[in-house]
């Protein structure tokens, strides 16, 4: 079904929820008089709580766009999960730079961050907050709790599916922790609520936990393509398993490429199709314009119902400046921040007049070479995301501040490219099938077969560049570069290392530090090597 699931700002919260691993994660209940008993007197509360779990990826509080934050003491725009995750995955790479001087934001692209970096600290806090929310939802939906409330069998069956979705969302957050921090604190619904110091989990053990959680819900969550748009289903589980397995050698030292073949094949066979027009994937109506047939798991946004200064508001507004016209993007203003490097641009042949329709770049008035990272016109701008529909009509918000555009966290094109990469890395599968998948993407990009490659051109180096061309600004790049050993010691791009020409950095920066604020509180934690 394709009616859009919007993670509404819900006037609902459970006062039994406490976070014990952060000194700065202070929860602010909407109504401190509510208890779990009174809240769950309303059967709809289970769905509202689930909506809050989904909202954790797009929103930052109880009242959009700001006013009642989830995390006390943090700016709601900067503390948005999706905004921070985008920054960690893109600003640290060749795909994005930002011209602002907010705190230590430029240290992300320079790769000279410390354990005191406030943006790293805040994504860490946001991840652990999402885990804490999910843990409480699972506590409140255990069978004993449901029996005590007299929940009937029909609602119990529905709640079973909700629990599977909640476990997926927790696995997704723990995957982000695994990928970015390696060895985070670890808490589940089995741990006590209240103040205690969580133990630290090692990266390989967290990998095994996430894998086991996903495998356990594979048969409980909604069948692929049967759930409401915007909610997780089997295909989302298979995609997350594929992401886990393709990076397994980085996370555990043991490759799992045959498992990538298995789970990407499940996704590919689930009935998704490549959207004929690449640009449709990134428009305000990408939930209904055909893009929904390719997008497997989106982070949904709505200009009226999910207003936030993070997420897609940030990604769209911050990418507009110079000679760009905000109205062409369906928004009221540009924030003149995000651009890209010449090294990324060079992935496209003749980028200013490219036949590759994926080269959604703005070069008018922009210098390809970045001489001053603070100057918006240094570096090509990226015109990939827009708050307009296929007819050019702006999104629903009359102010032009908040977009309707959904963020495509997982989509079929990524499954195609992971399958091809796993084949090249010895995971089995079919080389001819891998070539077919890659050329299907290139046929869309070139509006025909002129961009097709031969089997001899299908190499790992090609795959890394093709992932850049196909998936840029979709929060994959940092993880991809690490897997290809191009993130720190080898790859060079403008202002990496803090110098205009770029330089290599030390390999310990392949994972971020545990924030010093948490190390000072939790004596069970040991800092990651190098920090």
N, C-alpha and C positions, 0 to 999 in steps of 0.2 A: 504494500500500500504506500502511496506517496503523499499522504497528508503530512505536513511538516510538523515534526516534534520540536517545540520551542521550549528551552529550559527557562520557563517563566521565573521572574522574581517572586519567590514564594514567601508569604507571611507565615512561616512555619519554622520552628527549630526545636531541637530536643535539648533540654537543659542537662541531660545526663552526660553530654559529650564533653570530654576534657582532652586536651592535648598535653602530653607530658614530656615531649622530647624537645620543646623549644621554649625559651624564656620569652620570646616575642610573639608567640602564637596565642593571643588572648581572644577567645571567642566572645562574640557579642550577641546573645540571644535576642530575637525580635520581641519576645514577651517572656520575662523571667518568671511569670506566674504559672506558665505551662509546665506540666510534667509529662513523662512518657505515657502515663495512664490516661490523662485527659486528651493528649494529642491523638492517640490512637483509638479513641472512642469513635473517631470519624474514619470509616474505611478508606476514604480518599487520601488519607494522610500517607499511606504507603507510597502511592504514586507521586504525591508532592515531595516526599523525601527523596525518591528516586530522581525526580526532576532537579532537585537541589544538587545531587551528585553530578548529573550532566552539566548543570549550570556552573559547577566548579571550574570547568575548562574555559568558559566564555565570560563569566561575570566575576566580580570581585567583592560582592556584598549583597545585602538584602534590599537595596533601594537604588535602582539605576538612575543615572550613571555613577553616582557617588552619594555618600551620606550615612550609610550604615555598613561599614566594611566588615568582612569576615576576619581580617587580621588587623588588630589594633596597631596604630603607629606607622602604617604603611600607606603611601599614596595609592588610591584605588586604581588610577590609570596604570601606573607602573607595576602594580602588584597583580595584574591580570595574568592568569596561567598561560593563556595562548600567546599573549604579547611577549612574556618572558621566554617562553619556549622558542618562539620564533627568533628572538634575539640571540639566545644561546646557540641555536643551530645555524643561523645565517650571518650574524654580525661577526662571528669568530672565523669566517671563511672568506673566500674570494667572491662570494655572491652578493654580499651587502656591506656597505659602510654607512655610517650615520654622522652627520655634521654637527650634532649638538654637543654641548659641554656639560650635560647633566652628570654631576658626580664623577664616577669612574666608568662611564659608558664607553669611552673611547678605548679603554684598556681591553675591552672584549675583542675588538678587531686587531689591536696591537699584540694580543696574546701575552700580555704582561700583568694579568690580574693577580690579586693576592687573596688570601682567605678572608679578608675584610671587605671584598667587593660586594656592594649592596645589591647588585642585580643577581649575582650568583646566590647570595644569601636568600633573596626573596623567592627565586624559583625553587630553591630547596625547601623553604617554608611552605610555599604553595603546594608542592608535592606532598609533603607530610601532612598538611591540613586535609587534602583530598583523601589521603589514606585514612586519616582519623575519622572523617565523615563516613566513609564507607564501612569502616569497622563498626561504628555505632549502628548504622543501618542493618548490618548483618546480626548484631546482637539483638536488636529489637524485632527481628523477623525470624529468630530461631523458633523451632516448632513448639518448644515449651512456652515461650512468650506468647505465641499465637493461640495456643490452647488456653492459656490463662485468661486471654481476652475473649475467648469464645468465637474465634474466627472460623467461619464455615469453610467447607471443603472447596467450594468454588473459588473463594477469595484466596485460600491457601495455594491453589494451583497457579493462580496469577502471580502471587508473591514469590513462588518458586522461580518463575521466569525473571521477576524483578531481581531476585538474589543473584541469578546468573549474570544479569547485566551489571549489577553492582560489582561482582567479582571481576568482570572484564575491565571495568573502569579502574578498579584498584590495581589490577595487573598492568594496565596501561601506565598508571602513575609510577608503579614500581619499576616498570621497564624504563621509564625516563630517568628514574633514580639510578638504576643499573647502568644505563648508558652514560649519564653525565657525571655521577659521583662514585660509582663503583661499589663502595662499601658503606651504605647509609645505615642509620638506625632502623630497626625492624620491629613493627608492631602489627598484630592482627586482632581479630575479634576475640581471640582466646586470652589476650592479655587483660589485666584488670584495668578498669577506668580509675581516674584519679592520678595523683602525682607519683611517678616512678621513673627510673632512668632506663630506657630501652637498651637492649644489647645491640651491638653492631653486627651486621651480617656481612659475610665475605661475598665477593662478587660471584664466584662460582655457585655458592649456595643460594644466592638470590636468583640467579639464572634458573636453577633447578626448581625453586619455589614457583616462579612465574610460569614455567613450563607446566608444572603439575596442576596449577590452578586453571590454566587455560584448557588443558586436556580434560580436567574434571567437569568443566561446564560445556564442553563441546556438544554433548547430547541433551543439555538442559535449556540452553538458550534458544531463542526463536530460530527456525530454519532460515537458511540463506535467502535473502530477498523477501521474507515474509513479515518482517517487523516494520513498524512505523518509521518513515524516513527520519533519520537523525538518531535513531536508537541502534544499539549494537545487536548483531545477529551472528550466526555461525561464520559467515564470511569475514566479519570483523575479527573474530577469534582466529581464523586461519591466517589472516593478514598479519596479526600481531605475532603469531607463532612463526610465520615466515621471516618477519623482521628479527625476531629473536635468534632464529637458526642461522640466518645469513651473516649475523655478527657474532656467532658463537665462538669462532676462533679468537676474536678479540676479547670476548668476555671470559672465556674459560680456558683457552689454549687448545681446544679440541674442535676441529671443523665439523659442521653438521649440514653440509651442502645437499646431501641426498634428501634430508628432511625438508629443505627449501623446495626441492622439486615436488615432493609429496604435497605440501600445503599450498604452494602457489598453483599447482594443478587443480586442487580443490576449488580455489577461488576462481580460476579461469573457467572451470566447468560449471560454475554456479549460475550462469546466465547473464552476467554483466556484458556490456558491449562498449566499444570505444566510441565516444561521442564524435561525430564527423567534424565538428568545428571546435578547434582547441580553445578559442576565446570563450566559448559558452561555459566552460568549466569554472570560470572566474568572474561571472556576472551576478547581478542581484537576484536573478531568477534561476540560479543554478540548481534549485531544488525541483524545478518543473520544466526546464527548457530542453531536456534530454540529457543534461550532464548527470542527472541522478542515476542513469543507467550505467555510468562508469564509476561514480563515487561510491565507495564501499562503506566508509565511515566518515561523515563530516562533523565538524564542530559548527553547530548552527547559530546563526545570528538573525536578528529581526530588528529593524530600525525603530519599531515602536515598543516591542515587548522585551528586548534584551539590549538595553542601552548601556554602553560601557566605553570608556576611553582607551581600553585595551583592545585586544583581538583584532578584528577586521577594521575597526575604526582607526586604530594605529597604523596598520599595514597600508591602508588606502590613503589616508590623509598625509602620513609622513613621507610618502613616495611622490608627492606632488609639490612642484616648485618651479622656479625659472619661468620659461615660456608656456608651461603646461596650464591648461584652463580647467580649474576645479569642476566647473559645471559639466565638462565632457566626461568626468568620472562620477557624476551624480552626487557630488558633495559640495559643501559651501565654501571650503577653504583648503589650501594646502599648507602643510606644516614644514615643508622644505627640509627634510632630514635624510631619508633613505635613498641611496643610489647603489650602483654596482661598480666593480673594478674593470679595468681594461682587460685583465686576464680572463674574467668571465666572458666578456663580450667577444673575445677572440675564439670562443667555442663555436661561434656562428660564422660561416663564410660570408664575407661582405655584409656585416650586420646592419649597416645603414640602408642597404637595399637587398635584404636577404630574401631568398625564395622560401626560407623556412618560416612558416607562419607562427612558430613559437617564439620568435625573436621580438617580443613585445617590449621594445626599447624606445625611449624618447631621446633623440640625439640633438634636436633643434635647440641651439643655444647652449648645449652642453659640451664640455671638453671630454674626450674619451680618456685622456690621461689625468689622473688626480695629482695635482700639485699641492693643493691645500685641502685637507680632509674636512675642514670646517666650511668650505665654500660649496653650496649646493650645486652650482654649475660645473664643478669639477667631478667628472664621472657621469656616465650615461644614467639617465633615470629609467626606472622600470615601470611600465604601464600595463602590468599583467592583470591586476585586480581592479574592478570597477563596481560602483554602486548604481549601475544602470542595467536594464534588461536588454533582451535581444533587439528591441525596437529603439533603444537609446533613452528610454524613460527612466527617470531617477527612482530610487527606492522610496518606500512609504513615508519615511520621516520627513515632514515638511521643512524642518530646519536645515536639512542636508548634512547633519552632523553624524548620524548613526546609520550604518549600512545594513542592507538585508543580505549581503553576500555571505555565503557559508564557506568555511575553510575546509578544503578537501584533504583531511589528514591521511586517508588511505584511498587509493583509487586503482583501477585495473591496470593502467599503464605501468605502475610500479611493480605489480605482480609479474607482468610480462618481462620487465627488465631484470627483476630478481631471478626469474626462471632462467633467462639467458645467461646471467652471471654465474649461477650455480652450475649450469652445464659446462661453462668454460673453466670453472674451478674443479671439475672432476666429480660433480655430484650425480652424474648419470643424466637421464633425460635424453632428449633428441636435439642434436645440433641443427637439423633442418627445421624443427619446430621452433627453436629459439630464434633462428633467422627470420622465420615467418612472423613471429611476434614483433621483433624489432622493426621489420619492414612495414608492418601494419601501422605502427606509430609514425614511421617516416612518410608513409603514403598520406596520412592525415596532414602531416606537417608540410608536405610539398604539394598537396592537392593532386596526387597522382604518383606514379612510380619513379619519377625522375630522381627522387632522393634515395631510392633503394640501394642497399649495399650487397656485396657478394659475401659468401661464407669466409673468404680469406680476410675480409675487412672486419669480421666479427671477432674482436679481441677484447681483453680486459681493459686496455687503455681506451678503446672505443666506447665500451660500456660506461666507464666513468664520465666521459665527455657527454655521452647521450643522456645519462641521468641528469647532468647539469642542464642540458638543453630542454629536457622534458619536464623536470621536476623542480627547477629553480624556484626559490622563495616558497617552497612547500615544507620547509623544516626537515629536510633530509641531509643537507650538504655536509655538516660537520661529521655526522656518523659515517657517511659515505667516504669522506676523505680519510678518516681514521682507518677504516677497513682497507683502503687502498694504500695505506702508509704515505699519505700525502698531506696530512694535517699539520704536522709540526716539523719534523726533521728534514723533510724533502720539499714539499710544495712551497712556492714563493709567489706572493701577490702584493700589490701595492699596499704599503703601510703595515703589512704583517711584520711583527717585530719592532714596530714603532718607527721604521725608516721609510722614506718615500718609495724607494725601489723594492722594498720588501726583503725579508731575510728568513732564514730558518729559525725555529725555536726548539726548546728542549722537549723531549718526548713525554716527560711526566705531565705535560699540559694536555695530553690526550684525555685526561679526566680532570674535572674541576676539584678544588679543595673542599673539604668539609668546612662550612663557615666557622670562623673563630668564635662567633657568638654562641654556637652550639657546643663547641669543644669546651668552652668555659663553664658550661652548665652540666654537661653529661660526661662524667668521668669514665664511662664505658667506651668512649669513642677514641680512636687513634687517627691522626691526620693522614691523608693520602701522601704517598711518597713524593718528595720534592718541595712540599709546601711547609 
